[in-house]
């Protein structure tokens, strides 16, 4: 089940805290929850997984004009059924 912030997509409500969807993460930060994150500077979307190996946010590709992404939660995958 995917959790979506209602204000973001205007479709589904969730009982997830708005505080989480308000957080921002930088490249190299540990991924707190699997899902889709969007760069607040250029709107690029990435899917990332929270797991024990290689669970950090990626940088942008070298050819991107956005050099320091700030990743914002967009869609969270409830892989642990904790929400």
FIZAVO-108886 format. One record per residue (C-alpha): residue in one letter; x, y, z; residue number from 1. Coordinates in steps of 0.05 Angstrom, whole numbers, always signed. Example, Ala and Ser with C-alpha at 12.3 -4.5 7.8 and 13.67 -1.06 7.14 Angstrom:
BEGIN
+----+--------+--------+--------+-----+
| aa |     xx |     yy |     zz |   i |
+----+--------+--------+--------+-----+
|  A |   +246 |    -90 |   +156 |   1 |
|  S |   +273 |    -21 |   +143 |   2 |
+----+--------+--------+--------+-----+
END
This chain:
BEGIN
+----+--------+--------+--------+-----+
| aa |     xx |     yy |     zz |   i |
+----+--------+--------+--------+-----+
|  X |     +0 |     +0 |     +0 |   1 |
|  X |    +27 |    +69 |    -18 |   2 |
|  X |    +15 |   +128 |    +28 |   3 |
|  X |     +4 |   +194 |     -8 |   4 |
|  X |     -1 |   +263 |    +22 |   5 |
|  X |    -70 |   +289 |     +5 |   6 |
|  X |    -46 |   +360 |     -3 |   7 |
|  X |     +5 |   +337 |    -54 |   8 |
|  X |    -38 |   +294 |   -101 |   9 |
|  X |   -108 |   +316 |    -80 |  10 |
|  X |   -130 |   +243 |    -83 |  11 |
|  X |   -119 |   +200 |    -23 |  12 |
|  X |   -116 |   +216 |    +51 |  13 |
|  X |    -68 |   +182 |    +98 |  14 |
|  X |    -59 |   +178 |   +172 |  15 |
|  X |    +15 |   +192 |   +163 |  16 |
|  X |    +41 |   +253 |   +198 |  17 |
|  X |    +47 |   +317 |   +158 |  18 |
|  X |   +113 |   +326 |   +195 |  19 |
|  X |   +144 |   +270 |   +156 |  20 |
|  X |   +121 |   +297 |    +88 |  21 |
|  X |   +151 |   +364 |   +108 |  22 |
|  X |   +221 |   +336 |   +117 |  23 |
|  X |   +277 |   +347 |    +68 |  24 |
|  X |   +337 |   +302 |    +55 |  25 |
|  X |   +404 |   +314 |    +19 |  26 |
|  X |   +444 |   +267 |    -25 |  27 |
|  X |   +479 |   +217 |    +20 |  28 |
|  X |   +428 |   +221 |    +76 |  29 |
|  X |   +399 |   +155 |   +101 |  30 |
|  X |   +331 |   +137 |    +70 |  31 |
|  X |   +280 |   +134 |   +127 |  32 |
|  X |   +223 |   +102 |    +87 |  33 |
|  X |   +219 |    +69 |    +19 |  34 |
|  X |   +181 |   +108 |    -34 |  35 |
|  X |   +184 |   +163 |    -85 |  36 |
|  X |   +220 |   +228 |    -68 |  37 |
|  X |   +220 |   +291 |   -109 |  38 |
|  X |   +275 |   +344 |   -114 |  39 |
|  X |   +249 |   +410 |    -89 |  40 |
|  X |   +295 |   +448 |   -137 |  41 |
|  X |   +285 |   +413 |   -204 |  42 |
|  X |   +225 |   +365 |   -192 |  43 |
|  X |   +265 |   +303 |   -212 |  44 |
|  X |   +234 |   +241 |   -179 |  45 |
|  X |   +272 |   +181 |   -152 |  46 |
|  X |   +250 |   +116 |   -121 |  47 |
|  X |   +291 |    +94 |    -61 |  48 |
|  X |   +289 |    +37 |    -12 |  49 |
|  X |   +301 |    +36 |    +62 |  50 |
|  X |   +342 |    -27 |    +73 |  51 |
|  X |   +406 |    -47 |   +108 |  52 |
|  X |   +452 |    -38 |    +48 |  53 |
|  X |   +461 |    +23 |     +4 |  54 |
|  X |   +402 |    +61 |    +32 |  55 |
|  X |   +423 |   +132 |    +19 |  56 |
|  X |   +393 |   +187 |    -25 |  57 |
|  X |   +427 |   +194 |    -92 |  58 |
|  X |   +460 |   +255 |   -122 |  59 |
|  X |   +437 |   +280 |   -189 |  60 |
|  X |   +469 |   +256 |   -253 |  61 |
|  X |   +532 |   +294 |   -273 |  62 |
|  X |   +497 |   +326 |   -333 |  63 |
|  X |   +441 |   +354 |   -290 |  64 |
|  X |   +440 |   +429 |   -278 |  65 |
|  X |   +415 |   +416 |   -207 |  66 |
|  X |   +479 |   +399 |   -168 |  67 |
|  X |   +453 |   +394 |    -97 |  68 |
|  X |   +386 |   +358 |    -93 |  69 |
|  X |   +339 |   +367 |    -35 |  70 |
|  X |   +294 |   +306 |    -33 |  71 |
|  X |   +222 |   +313 |     -6 |  72 |
|  X |   +176 |   +254 |     +8 |  73 |
|  X |   +123 |   +247 |    -46 |  74 |
|  X |    +96 |   +176 |    -41 |  75 |
|  X |   +115 |   +129 |    +16 |  76 |
|  X |   +112 |    +54 |     +9 |  77 |
|  X |    +87 |    +21 |    +73 |  78 |
|  X |   +135 |    -37 |    +71 |  79 |
|  X |   +136 |    -47 |   +146 |  80 |
|  X |    +62 |    -34 |   +160 |  81 |
|  X |    +80 |    +18 |   +213 |  82 |
|  X |    +36 |    +76 |   +190 |  83 |
+----+--------+--------+--------+-----+
END
